[in-house]
Amino acid sequence: MKKQIIAILAVTLFLTGCTQNITSNKKTKPGIYHEIETTLTSRVVDDIVNFSDLVTKEITKLQKTGQDFWFDQNQKIKMKEPMYNLHEKIECKDNSKNDCSIVGLQAFKYNLPPDFKIGECDSIDWCDIIEPKFSKNIIENTKQISGIYGFGKDIYTVGNKDNNDDTYYIYKNEKEIFLHSMFFGTESTIIDASMILDSPAFNFYDPIKITDENNPITTHNIWYQDETINEKYEVDSSSYLFSYQNKTGFVGEKDGQKFVFFNGQKISEDFDEIRTSSCCAIFSYPIELDKNGIMFFLAKRGEKYFFVEINLNEYLK
């Protein structure tokens, strides 16, 4: 009899232990907010060679253990419309490098703005833009061009007028639409240029203190609809502006903690890191959205990485 009682207690304890092991994360709100702990490490996540299939492999691995995901990988929708990168066409007299001028703009053959009229392409697949016409006056009066972008039938030019000044201007065709202090990073002042709800959005390096060009103190800021996000929402940093159901959101940072902000409210827990891009890589880590309004992203708290799922529909009410 004693042996039967001991066996029953052992089984009970075993089942209780199993139940405790699969208890959902305390931060999970059923149907609204979901954190899924992954097996990923910083070494793996920072692998810029193999990260492109990192997320899919990890999801498959977790699903095999019985982990449920809300996000539908087969029903993704766009959160933003990236602008098209353009560059200057430069011609030099007598094949010299001293007497050169910008004679037009070009777009990459395999990433052409659909509303642009394109002419001849060169040997490295950059094609002359015939229409819309670029503003030669703006180009000639700009000392340093930070970026040129196309969308619809418009051309956006970012640059400054004085090499000794960190004030950069953004022009839509020939009209100045924004000016602000910016820091020229590795390649540009602009981190991301997109269209959000038919309005241009520019995520840029905002200088805080530049006493040493090699060790600048900067933050990320977004200009959108004549406002800067950091100042509007009183955050220290903002990136990855997106939209859903005519409402906007972004990844914000305050006092060293990152979070997702949507429709005027903070909708995620705090993290040490929310991956919006990979260092030295041209592809972003996914912040994605499916047709049911489930947002999906990769985040880090302490040494652990999580897949985070948020039902944005709950924040439209």
TORPATI-425756 format. One line per 5 residues: number of its first residue (from 1); for each residue x, y, z of C-alpha. Coordinates in pm, whole numbers, plus 50000, padded with zeros to 5 digits. Layout:
NUM) X/Y/Z | ... $
//
This chain:
1) 50000/50000/50000 | 50281/50237/50091 | 50447/50170/49756 | 50122/50262/49573 | 50091/50588/49767 $
6) 50456/50677/49694 | 50404/50599/49324 | 50094/50818/49308 | 50278/51106/49482 | 50572/51070/49244 $
11) 50346/51082/48941 | 50160/51381/49085 | 50485/51568/49147 | 50611/51482/48800 | 50293/51610/48634 $
16) 50295/51922/48851 | 50655/51987/48753 | 50569/51948/48384 | 50274/52184/48420 | 50497/52446/48581 $
21) 50751/52412/48301 | 50500/52492/48029 | 50323/52773/48215 | 50301/53073/47983 | 50523/53375/48029 $
26) 50389/53607/48299 | 50405/53895/48051 | 50168/53721/47811 | 49817/53866/47775 | 49596/53606/47602 $
31) 49505/53716/47251 | 49684/54050/47293 | 50052/54015/47383 | 50283/53715/47356 | 50654/53672/47439 $
36) 50821/53351/47322 | 51165/53273/47462 | 51405/53151/47192 | 51729/52955/47195 | 51908/53232/47007 $
41) 52231/53387/47135 | 52403/53714/47053 | 52668/53527/46856 | 52403/53375/46632 | 52192/53690/46597 $
46) 52496/53900/46507 | 52600/53661/46230 | 52552/53892/45929 | 52618/53611/45683 | 52349/53364/45786 $
51) 52089/53575/45966 | 51851/53596/45668 | 51705/53251/45740 | 51765/53270/46114 | 51409/53355/46214 $
56) 51239/53087/46001 | 51470/52815/46136 | 51411/52919/46495 | 51032/52930/46449 | 51037/52580/46297 $
61) 51249/52452/46587 | 51011/52598/46846 | 50702/52470/46666 | 50843/52117/46683 | 50847/52151/47063 $
66) 50476/52241/47058 | 50516/52619/47073 | 50217/52803/46924 | 50258/53118/46714 | 49988/53373/46636 $
71) 50174/53535/46349 | 50092/53391/46005 | 50415/53378/45802 | 50214/53318/45483 | 49989/53623/45517 $
76) 50232/53912/45559 | 50129/54268/45471 | 50336/54583/45422 | 50389/54816/45715 | 50559/55084/45504 $
81) 50657/55159/45145 | 51035/55205/45110 | 51149/55486/44884 | 51374/55408/44587 | 51742/55498/44617 $
86) 51869/55718/44334 | 52213/55858/44262 | 52374/56129/44059 | 52497/56079/43704 | 52836/56249/43678 $
91) 53020/56334/43359 | 53376/56464/43335 | 53533/56651/43046 | 53808/56475/42853 | 53790/56176/43089 $
96) 53952/56380/43364 | 53853/56377/43729 | 53895/56748/43784 | 53627/56901/43562 | 53313/56706/43646 $
101) 52949/56793/43692 | 52618/56628/43776 | 52416/56595/43456 | 52123/56390/43578 | 52001/56116/43809 $
106) 51997/55738/43779 | 51797/55450/43926 | 51906/55089/43964 | 51774/54864/43687 | 51642/54599/43925 $
111) 51478/54844/44166 | 51316/55104/43940 | 51049/55346/44062 | 50742/55229/43866 | 50619/55584/43791 $
116) 50954/55705/43656 | 51044/55710/43288 | 51381/55543/43239 | 51632/55570/42956 | 51962/55400/42880 $
121) 52134/55185/43143 | 52510/55177/43197 | 52740/54875/43236 | 52663/54839/43608 | 52285/54859/43556 $
126) 52220/55217/43666 | 51965/55373/43429 | 51913/55737/43332 | 51599/55898/43471 | 51420/56089/43196 $
131) 51112/56183/43397 | 51056/56336/43645 | 51316/56605/43586 | 51565/56662/43864 | 51630/57008/44007 $
136) 51971/57115/43887 | 51958/57428/44105 | 51922/57227/44424 | 52206/56993/44327 | 52436/57281/44235 $
141) 52365/57466/44562 | 52423/57160/44779 | 52773/57112/44917 | 52721/56757/45040 | 52444/56531/44914 $
146) 52338/56283/45179 | 52082/56096/44972 | 51842/56115/44679 | 51519/55918/44681 | 51227/55864/44448 $
151) 50865/55774/44507 | 50555/55823/44294 | 50653/56104/44059 | 50857/56293/44316 | 51227/56324/44392 $
156) 51351/56385/44748 | 51699/56530/44796 | 51883/56545/45130 | 52192/56764/45165 | 52354/57064/45327 $
161) 52468/57400/45195 | 52782/57438/45405 | 53038/57167/45481 | 53103/57331/45819 | 52736/57320/45922 $
166) 52542/57013/46038 | 52209/57155/45917 | 52065/56938/45644 | 51772/57016/45418 | 51516/56783/45264 $
171) 51362/56891/44936 | 51059/56747/44762 | 51139/56826/44401 | 51230/57197/44434 | 51045/57270/44758 $
176) 51220/57266/45094 | 51009/57057/45333 | 51238/57008/45635 | 51565/57123/45790 | 51735/56989/46100 $
181) 52076/56913/46247 | 52189/56571/46127 | 52503/56362/46156 | 52654/56206/45845 | 52712/55843/45941 $
186) 52902/55581/45746 | 52711/55646/45424 | 52441/55903/45490 | 52247/56108/45742 | 51941/55898/45659 $
191) 51877/55556/45815 | 51549/55491/45635 | 51330/55678/45385 | 50974/55550/45343 | 50620/55648/45258 $
196) 50374/55605/45545 | 50006/55668/45468 | 50106/55865/45157 | 50342/56095/45348 | 50724/56086/45343 $
201) 50904/55971/45658 | 51278/56009/45716 | 51458/55830/45998 | 51787/56019/46054 | 52093/56042/46279 $
206) 52023/56324/46523 | 52345/56462/46677 | 52357/56509/47053 | 52725/56594/47098 | 52985/56592/46823 $
211) 53324/56681/46971 | 53501/56392/46803 | 53393/56282/46455 | 53519/55931/46529 | 53314/55898/46849 $
216) 52995/56101/46797 | 52705/56091/47039 | 52392/56059/46830 | 52040/55927/46851 | 51777/55825/46596 $
221) 51488/56057/46516 | 51204/56052/46262 | 51057/56340/46066 | 50697/56278/45963 | 50413/56513/45872 $
226) 50605/56825/45977 | 50696/56688/46321 | 50987/56502/46478 | 50881/56192/46668 | 51131/56229/46955 $
231) 50996/56570/47046 | 50628/56488/46984 | 50625/56180/47208 | 50907/56281/47445 | 51126/55980/47373 $
236) 51505/55962/47354 | 51513/55776/47023 | 51271/55662/46753 | 51300/55431/46453 | 51101/55204/46222 $
241) 50787/55412/46168 | 50500/55194/46042 | 50124/55203/45988 | 49823/54978/46036 | 49456/55067/45979 $
246) 49550/55433/45921 | 49728/55456/46258 | 50104/55491/46301 | 50357/55339/46537 | 50732/55320/46592 $
251) 51007/55162/46798 | 51091/55405/47077 | 51355/55431/47346 | 51344/55601/47685 | 51610/55580/47957 $
256) 51786/55295/47779 | 51475/55076/47739 | 51316/55004/47400 | 50950/54941/47329 | 50682/54957/47059 $
261) 50451/55258/47050 | 50129/55250/46846 | 49820/55470/46812 | 49936/55706/47086 | 50027/55442/47345 $
266) 50305/55209/47452 | 50200/54854/47361 | 50500/54636/47447 | 50707/54557/47751 | 51054/54711/47784 $
271) 51354/54548/47619 | 51725/54614/47608 | 51710/54578/47231 | 51451/54551/46955 | 51611/54444/46631 $
276) 51526/54678/46343 | 51846/54618/46147 | 52169/54422/46140 | 52506/54594/46159 | 52686/54606/45825 $
281) 52404/54418/45645 | 52162/54551/45387 | 51862/54353/45515 | 51665/54435/45828 | 51570/54191/46096 $
286) 51198/54141/46064 | 50945/54366/46226 | 50650/54220/46041 | 50272/54229/46030 | 50016/53980/45903 $
291) 49672/54044/45756 | 49509/53973/46094 | 49699/54259/46257 | 49952/54045/46445 | 50285/54224/46477 $
296) 50599/54010/46509 | 50955/54110/46606 | 51278/53993/46770 | 51383/54150/47101 | 51639/54100/47377 $
301) 51607/54131/47754 | 51920/54054/47953 | 52090/53765/47775 | 51769/53617/47636 | 51608/53673/47294 $
306) 51234/53664/47247 | 50993/53654/46956 | 50721/53904/47044 | 50369/53898/46900 | 50120/54181/46951 $
311) 49760/54201/46830 | 49740/54560/46703 | 49363/54539/46668 | 49336/54550/47047 | 49493/54896/47041 $
316) 49256/55041/46783 | 48965/55033/47029 $
//
